[in-house]
Amino acid sequence: MAITVLVPTALQNFTNNQATLECSGSNISELLDSLEQSFPGIKSRLCDEAGKPRRFLNLYLNSEDIRFLEGTDTPLKDGDEVSIVPAVAGG
């Protein structure tokens, strides 16, 4: 099962400067584990010690925020697109 992952510029040093990745997983949590297997060290940038996405990062499944779906238990299917988007603050 191929899931496309869009990686922001700030994290591309962990993905060999790749902005788009193909990964696998039946849910977001497994996808994050798959990313860690392929690119050691990236998961600690994306997740806290409990394995939940860090507060300053948003994960979108096909343009929908996973916080409004099932969080890291959100199921994935072949052809889905997951975007990692750093939170933006300021005024």
C-alpha positions in Angstrom: 0.0 0.0 0.0 1.5 3.3 -1.1 0.9 6.5 0.9 2.4 9.8 -0.3 3.9 11.9 2.4 4.6 15.6 1.8 7.5 16.8 3.9 8.1 20.4 4.8 11.5 22.0 3.9 12.5 22.2 7.6 12.4 18.4 7.9 13.9 17.5 4.5 17.4 17.2 6.0 16.0 14.0 7.6 14.7 12.7 4.3 17.7 13.1 2.1 16.2 16.4 0.8 13.1 14.7 -0.5 9.9 16.7 -0.4 7.7 13.8 -1.4 8.0 10.2 0.0 6.2 7.0 -0.6 5.5 5.1 2.6 3.2 2.4 4.0 1.0 1.9 7.0 -2.6 1.0 7.8 -2.9 4.1 10.0 -1.0 7.3 10.8 0.8 5.6 13.7 2.2 2.9 11.5 3.0 5.4 8.8 5.1 7.3 11.4 6.9 4.1 12.3 7.5 3.4 8.6 9.0 6.9 8.2 11.3 6.2 11.2 12.5 3.0 9.7 13.4 4.7 6.4 14.7 7.9 7.9 16.1 7.3 11.4 15.6 10.3 13.7 12.6 11.8 12.0 10.0 10.4 14.4 11.5 12.2 17.4 11.0 15.5 15.4 7.4 14.6 14.6 6.2 13.0 17.8 6.5 13.5 21.6 7.6 10.8 24.0 4.1 9.4 24.1 4.1 8.9 20.3 1.6 11.7 19.6 2.3 14.4 17.0 4.0 17.4 18.5 1.9 20.5 19.2 3.7 22.6 16.6 3.0 20.2 13.8 -0.2 19.4 12.0 -0.8 16.3 10.0 -3.4 16.2 7.3 -4.9 13.2 5.5 -6.1 14.3 2.1 -6.4 17.9 3.4 -8.3 17.0 6.6 -6.6 17.6 9.9 -6.2 14.2 11.7 -7.1 15.8 15.0 -10.7 16.0 13.7 -10.5 12.4 12.4 -9.1 9.6 14.6 -5.8 11.1 15.5 -2.9 8.7 15.0 -5.4 5.8 14.7 -6.8 7.4 11.5 -6.9 4.6 8.9 -5.1 4.9 5.6 -5.7 3.4 2.2 -3.7 3.1 -0.9 -3.3 6.4 -2.7 -3.8 8.6 0.4 -1.7 11.7 0.9 -0.4 12.8 4.3 0.9 16.3 4.6 3.2 17.3 7.5 2.6 21.0 8.1 4.5 23.1 10.7 2.2 25.3 12.7 2.5 29.0 12.0 2.0 31.6 14.7 2.6 35.3 14.9 1.0 38.5 14.0 
